[in-house]
């Protein structure tokens, strides 16, 4: 498998056009994908051995363990960004160094089940929030220091992709190790 396919198992992300992102049917699809993501990630990781958890999904990439802890951390940031954009006028969000977070001591010390449970609870709240938002709410935005203004409907698409992207990483390790 090519390094590019290992890095982007479902393809690279690209923000959708504002026209596509503003369509209620499209937003509902993304919300459904975010709602399903915890179950799919948990299923992909189910039964993985300690050895499998410590395998990088690609040369120079994170281990499955790091990926499983990263996803709820990333999604917590997304949830907070949604809340900020819904309650403040053009909030500027603070990016974080996800690579540095993946190297912190809690990543190796915390069972992956803890992060899977965290993601389950977080998504339960996030989906409830998303399903209460009207069309105008999805047009609100935050300011990312590197990306500029990011509309919530477009950010929704990013996190629908993000869950599938990292589930693909876990499945790629599972498939490669099952073949041995």
Beta strands, then each sheet from edge to edge (+ up, - down):
strand 1: 92-93
strand 2: 141-144
strand 3: 148-151
sheet 1: 1+ 2+ 3-
end
